Amino acid sequence: MELPFSESYRIKMVEHIKKSTRQEREAWIREAKYNLFNLHSEHVFIDLLTDSGTGAMSDKQWSAMMLGDESYAGASSYYKMKDAIQNILGFEYFLPTHQGRAAENVLYSTIVKEGDVVPGNSHFDTTKGHIEYRRALAIDCTIDAAANTQLEIPFKGEMDLEKLEKVFKEYPKEKIPCCVLTLTNNTAGGQPVSMKNIKGTAELCRKYGITLQIDGARFAENAYFIKTREEGYADKSIKEIVREMLSYGDIMTMSSKKDAIVNMGGFLAMRDQELWRRCQMFCVMYEGFITYGGLSGREMNALAQGLDEGTEFDTLETRIEQVAYLGRKLDEYGIPYQRPAGGHAIFLDAKKILTNVPKEEFIAQTLGIELYLEAGIRGVEIGSILADRDPITRENRYPRLELLRLAIPRRTYTNNHMDVIAAAVKNVYDRREQINRGYVITKELPVMRHFTVELEPAK
């Protein structure tokens, strides 16, 4: 008989997590002002808030940390990280940063100015926040199919090249500092982008003289989907696919807390030496000297090792198969989510689950609170709160998708935990008709409000 699937690792250490009562959770979420970010971690049983920095590092990564060089400038750990980025990703110039949003801050401080436009395939929260903070406009050019959660196509996070070319024709080149291609497309449900679409986006950028920035937080997961879904790539290694994917980009920003499986770290990489020199000033101002950029030597060592491990097929297969397993359990219960299952998360379709909650009362946030109350499971809203207000009208924006993201940390939970998650979602789904009201905002920041927003139940 064919052997069943199993993880490509064994567990060496465990961390105890505490169960709680619904009465306790009701008090804790009330104290948190109904913002899941405000919960104490010990008040969460299964934490699916993010897969960023929450994975379990390997034995080789922990070993590498013990060899970290903590010299302020020119540490050997910097050169290990430099070699990994050049050999695995193909970029000659880079600046370390403490995480991905810091890389965006350094880059956009250098190239984005008021009145600019930055097209892309579903800018994620920090990307859009950095753009709009500088009074520039983020224009979404994702394919329309991404808005249909029940449609199953292999590459659902792609750039719509017709939409993108329309932006290039409408605005002068001087107003478009870059085009952002996110791999995988997080906001659209962790959905991948095909090599054909990556290449097509690059060719269109070259045609109009526009710089192509790749947001590569989950680039390795994207490469896995190309290998398993796109014709012509089945026999190529993940590292070979990665090199081709990234060869089409001019710049890469990365939160290494995802596919490099570290608890903290990121970088900004590029091919243009002059741009690298210009970015150095903001790296020094905001992050640290250019050979550490907010990271310790031990963190750079772990990051370099993680880039190597994270671009191996077995590592990716184990990780993505667990997400798919959760998707299959939800299929058994008839739960609507963004199909097919994403690379790093399941995105529950809150609009299809809580049909009685008005959009003005934040449907996906309501679903997230209900799931926490049900079983102590913490997800994150990818919907109207995250969408922020329109920077000009200051009216709430209501995106086509209201999703609750259940992000699975790498090498952290077992499939028994996935079973608990699925059962808890089913319990909420079974009582969905009784959930008629959501929440209203009582306090918010002008940009990226979802991190610190305060809410109360709608009356």
LINMO-V334847 format. One line per field, one symbol per residue. ss: DSSP state (H for helix, E for strand, L for the rest). phi: phi as a letter, one per 30 degrees, with the letter a starting at -180 (. if undefined). burial: + if it has 9 or more other ideal C-beta (glycine too) atoms within 8 Angstrom, else -. A space follows every 50 residues. Layout:
# LINMO-V334847
ss->???
phi->???
burial->???
This chain:
# LINMO-V334847
ss->LLLLLLLLLLLLLLLLLLLLLHHHHHHHHHHLLLLHHHLLHHHLLEELLL LLLLLLLLHHHHHHHHLLLLLLLLLHHHHHHHHHHHHHHLLLEEEEELLH HHHHHHHHHHHLLLLLEEEELLLLHHHHHHHHHLLLEEEELELHHHHLLL LLLLLLLLELHHHHHHHHHHLLHHHLLLEEEELLELLLLLELLLHHHHHH HHHHHHHHLLLEEEELLLHHHHHHHHHHHLLLLLLLLHHHHHHHHHHLLL EEEEELLLLLLLLLLEEEEELLHHHHHHHHHHHHHHLLLLLLLLLLHHHH HHHHHHHHHHLLHHHHHHHHHHHHHHHHHHHHHLLLELLLLLLLEEEEEH HHHLLLLLHHHLHHHHHHHHHHHHHLEELEEELLLLLLELLLLLLELLLL LLEEEEELLLLLLLHHHHHHHHHHHHHHHHLHHHLLLLEEEEELLLLLHH HLLEEEELL
phi->.ddddbdcabdcbbcdbcdbcdddddddddddhhcdddddddccdbccea ccicdcddddddddddcdccddbidddddddedddddccicdcabdbdad ddddddddddccbejdbbdaciededddddddddhccccdcdddeddcdc dcbdbccdddddddddddddcdedccdaccccbdddddjicdbddedddd ddddddecicdcccdcebdddddddddcbcdjbeccdedddeddedddcc bbcbdddcdchcdakaabbacddddedddedddddccledcbhicddddd dddeddddddcceeddddddddddddddddeeciddbdcdeddbaccddd ddccdcddddciddddddddddddbicccbdcaddddicddcdiddccdd ccccdcdcddhcccddddddedddddddddcdddccbcbbdcaacdbhdd dbecbbddc
burial->-------------------+---+++-++--++++++-+---+++++++- +++++-++--++-++--++-----+-++-+++++++-++-+-++++++++ ++++++++-+-+---+++++++++-+++++++-+-++++++++--+--+- ---++++++++-+++-++--+-+--++++++++++++++++++++-++++ ++-++--+-++++++++++++++++++-++--+----+--++++++-+++ ++++++++++++-+++++++----++--++-+++-++---+++++-++++ +++++++++++++-+++++++++++++-++--+-+++++-++++++++++ +-++--+-+-+++++++++++++++++++++++++++++-------+--- +++++++++++-----+++++++++++++--+--+-+++++------+++ -++++++--
